[in-house]
Amino acid sequence: MPEDPVAAARALAPQILAAREEIEELRRLPSPIVQALKHAGLFQLSLPRSMGGPENDPITSFHAIEELSKADGSVGWCAFISSSGSLLMGRLRPEIGRELFGQPPDARIAGSARPEGEAVPVKGGFRVSGRWDYGSGINHANWLMCTCKVVDDDGPVLKPSGIPDTQTFVVPVESATIHDVWNVVGMRGTGSNDFVVDDVFVPAERGFSRAFSVDDDPCEAGTLFHQRLTMVNSWALNAANSLGMARGTMDAFLRLAHDSGSTASTTLLQDRLSIQATVGEAEAIIGASRAYALQAIKGAWEAVEGAGPDPGPEIAQARLAITHAIQESVRAVDLLFHAGGTSAIHPKHPLERFFRDIHVAVQHAAALPFNVQLAGQVLLGLRPDAIGW
């Protein structure tokens, strides 16, 4: 496994670019791309060292996902989703992770953090059933995260605190039935299909409190797995995906501007004052939102690592910066897409793909305006009533 995931991701760009049309047509990642990402360790960027993983810090993983996403948004998304799943494996005991993923580890994780299934307690574990949607990367995954409400004959099982018990279970992909429903406007290559698990036994040691909750301490002691940083460390890669697509859009637009005029004028785009202003504005948007995200993610990490006062303000800044980066990436792509005129609307041009893909990426929970509201509550000295703050 390469020691530098950022260099490994950058080196894959030519192969990814050559496969972009196949990715779109298949609506999933082609096998050669999957194998390349697997070999480079880019599906398990956050897997604990105790399980044989690289346990990269969020800034390193950010740069790796960003490089992949410059080439193709769906590839970056699949690597981000699986690597976020590998982060959550820090809630399992190390020996369980080694048993599941092997040595050297192969953790290709899909699934859902939404409690769309039910888990019935039985001797030694649970019987898990349910249907989950948005299983990004499920066609190449080997493990699924299935989040469930725990129920028994009397209904929902409650924790000692009185809240419903919600657990995430790690289930082999062979236990699920995949439903091919992923016909969407963008991010087609992610293969984010539905999947069904029907009365499958899962040992108790393969479950943990609902993904992204802060109810239980992780088994891993490192800062990467600290319960207060789970959402920041995971969604940092979401921001990297969007910023990578924005940078890929800029690169594609600059090539177009150097080479093309328009149907109304032979003057090159690069020689038009309005285009020059648009490029400058889009570059400022990308650069500023990226700098804020990286600074705030680093600040949250240092606040938690230092074990000083409550890191709530720094976590709020990181969460706010992540949402801001995704939303601003969309704004930059929109500016460049419209500046590209009719050239940008054809599938043969990268601008068309980035435009569609980023408008799907921004629908993710990490980009919702609700996150901005919650950050505002923290900054006002209030306590947000939401997971992960």
N, C-alpha and C positions, 0 to 999 in steps of 0.2 A: 504494500500500500504506500503510495507516494507520501513523503513527509510534508510537502508543501501543497495543501489543497487548492490554494489560489492559483499557483502555477499550473497545477494539473487541470483545473477548470479552464484556464486560459488556453492551454494546449489543445483542448477538445473543441474549440470554436470552429475550426475548419470542417471537422467531421459533422458537427451539429448543423452548420450552415448548409452543407451538402445534402443533409437529410430533411430539411425543413418541409419540402413538399410531401415527402413520405409521411412525416409526422402528422401533417394536416389531413392527409387522405386516410390514414389508418385510425385516426382519433385516439392514438396512444403512442408511446415511445417505441420505435423499432428496436428489435433485439440487439443489433450492434451498438446502439446508443446506450441501452440499458447495461450491456456488458462493460462498456467503457466507463460509465458512471460508477458501476459497482467496483471495477478494478481500481478506480481512483479514490474510492472511499467516500464519494460525494453523496451517497444516500444515508450515511451514518455519521455526519460531521460532529454530532454531539454525544455519541455513544460513550458511556463511561469507560475509563481506562481499565477498571476492574473487570470489565467484560471483554477486554481486548480492543476497545475502540480508541479513537484519537482524542476525544474530549476537548475539542477545540473551543476556545473562548468565542463569544458571540461576534466580536469584530472580525476575527479570522474567517468565521463561517459566513459573515455578511459579505466579505469581499469575494469569497468563492461563489456564492449564489449570484452575486451581481455579475460576475464574469460569464456564467452560464446564461443568464437572462439577457445579456447584451446580444447573444447569438439567437436565442429563442426563448420566449416567455414560458412556454409549456415545459421545456426541459428544466429551466430554473425553478419553476413551480413544483415539479415532481421531486426535485432534490431538496427543496425547502420543506415540503410536507413530510417526507420520509425522515429528514434530519431532525425536524421538530419532534417526530415520533421517537427518534432515538434519544432525544433529551429526556422524554418522559420515562424511558426505561430505567432511569436513575431511581425510580420508585420501586423497582424490583430488587430483590437480593442479588448480589453479584453472581452467585452460583446458578441462580435461575436464568439470568441473562446469558451466561456462558453455555448453559444447556440449550437454550432456545436458538441462539445465533451461531453456535459453533466457534471453533478456533482455527484459523483467524475468523473473526465474526463476519457474518453476512446478514445485515439487518436492513431489509427493504420493507418499510412500514407504510401501510395505508390505514384508513379507518375514519372514525368520527368521535369527536368529543361531545356530541349531542346525545343525551340519554334517550335514544329511540328504541331501545330494546328492554327486555326484562330478564332478570337473573333470579332463579329460584334456588335457595340454599339446599344442598344435599350433602350427604356424607363425603367429606374430603374436598368439597368445592361447590360449584354452581352449575345448573343447567341454563344455558344462555340461548335466547331466541330474540329475533327482531329483524327489522329491515332498516338499513341506514342509507342515506343518500350522500352524494359528493365524496365518493371514495377515490380521491385523486391518486393515480398511480396503481390502482388495484390490479391492473393487468400484468404488472411486473413485480408486485409485492410478494413477499413470502410470509408476512405476518400482518394481522389486522388488529386494530384497537376497536373494541366494541363496548361502547358506554351504555350502561343499563341502570334502570331502577331496580333495586333489590325488592322482591315481593315474596310473600308466603301466602298461606291459605287465608290469612286475615287481612291481606292487602299490603300496602307499602311498609317495608321494614324501616323503623326509625333508629337513628343513632342515639347515644345517651344524651346528646344535646337537644334531641327532639326534632331534628331535621331529617328528611328522608335520606336513606342510605343510597348513594349513587356510586357505582363502581365502574372502572374501565378494565376490561379483560383483554389479554393478549391471546388471540386465536389464530391457528394456522389457516392460511388462505384456502387450503384444500377443503376446509370445513364449510366454506361459504359458496353460495350460488350467485354469480354475477349477472346482473340484468343490464343489458346494453341500452341505456337511455340517454347517453351523452351526445345529443344533437343540439349544439348551442352556437351562439354567435362568435365566441372567441375562446381561447384556451382549449381548443379542441384536442390538442395533443396530450392533454393531461389524463384522458380516459376516466373522468370523474364519475364513474357509473355507480348505480345502486348495488347493494349486496344484501343477501339474506342469510342469516344463520338460524337454523331450526333445531332447537333442543340439543345443543352440543354441550357436552360436559367439559368444564374448564377447572383445573385444579385451583384451589384457593390462592396458592402462592403466585399464580399468574394474573392476579388482580390487584388493583390499588384504587384509592379514592379518586373520584372523577378527575379526569385530566384537567389540569389548570386550576384545580381547587387548592386551597392552602390548609386543608383540614389535617393532613398527616405529614409528618416529616419524611423527606426522601431517605432512602437507604444510603445514598451517596452524600458525603460531607462537603464536597467542593462548592465553591461559589456558583459554578455553572448550574448546580442543581438546587440552590437555595429556593425555598418555596415562594418567597416574595419576588423572585426574579423570573419565575417560570414563564409568565406571559411576555415579559420583555425579551428574554433570550430566544423565545420561539418566534414572536412576531417581528423581531429585528430582521429575520430572514425574509419575512413577507415584504418589508420595506425595501430590502435589497433586491428582491425580484422586480418590484415596480421601478425602482431607480435604475436597475440594469436595463429594463425595457426602454425607459426614457433615454438613456445613453445610447442604446442601439438605434432608437429613432433619430436622435441627433446625428449619429454617424451616417445613417442612410440618407438623411436629408442633405447633409453636406455634399455627399457624392452626387445626389440629384442636382443640387444647386450649381455645382461646378460644371456639370455636363449638359444641362437642359435649359431650354426656354419654356415656352408654353404655346398653346394653340393660337393665342392672340398676339404673341410677340416672339421674335427670335432672340431678344435680349436674354442673356443667361440670368437665371434666378439670382445668382450671386452678385450681379451688378445692379440690382434693384434696391433702392433705399429702403422700401418697406420690408423686403426680405432680410436685409442686414439688421434692421431693428428687431424683427421677429426672432432671428437667430440669437441676438444678444439677450433678449428677454428670456427666451427658453433656457439658454445656458445659465443665466442668473438663477432661474427657478430651480433647475436641477442641482446646481452647485450649492445653493444656499440650503435647500431642504436636506440634501445629503450631509452637509457639514453639521447641521443641527442634529440630525439623527445620530450620526456617529459620536458627536460630543455628548449627547444626552444618554445614549446607551452606555458609553464609557463611564459617565458620571454615576449612573445607577449601579453599575458593577462595583465601582470604587466605594460607594456609600454602603453597600451591603458587605463588601469584603472588609471594610474598616471596622465593622461592628460598633459604630458610634451611635448617635441619636437615630431616631426612627427615620428610615430612608424613604418615607412616603413622598416627600417633595421631589426627590430625584427620580423615583419610579414614575411619578406623574409626568415629569418632564420627558422621560423616555417614551412613555406610552403616547403622550401628545405628539412628540417628534415623529414617531412611527406612523401614526395616522396622518399627520401633516405631510410626510414624505410621500405616502401613497397617493394622497389627493393631489398634491402638487405635481407629481409625476404625470398624472392624467392631464393636468392643465398644460404642461409642457408638450406632451404628445399631441394634444388637440391643436395647439398653436402651429406646430410643425406640419401636422397632417393637412390643415387647411391652407397653409402656405404652399404646400406641394401641388395644389390645384388638382386638375383631373388626372395627373400622373399618379397621384397618391391613392386613387380609388381602385386601381387594378390589382388583382391578386398577385401578379408577377412582381409587384414592388413591395419591399419590406415594410414601408410605411402603412400599407393597408393591414398587414398582419399585426403589427404592433398596436395600431389603433384599436382593432377588435379585441386583442388580448388584454390590453390594459383596462379596457372598459368592463371586462369580466373580473379582473383582479381586484378592482376597486369595490366590488360587491362583497368582498370578504369582511368578516366581522372586525378585523383589525383596522379597517378604513372607515367604519361607520362614524357619523357625527356624534353619536352617543359617547364615544371615547373622549372627544373634545370636552363635552359637558362634564364627564367624570373628572377629567384633569382640572377643569375649572373649580369643581367642588373642593378638590384637595388644596389647590392654591388659595381658596377662600377659607381654609381651615376647617372644612366640613369633612365628614367621613362618607365616601361613596359606598352605596350598598350594591356591590357588584363583585364578581369573582376576580381575583388576581390583583387587588390593589393593596 
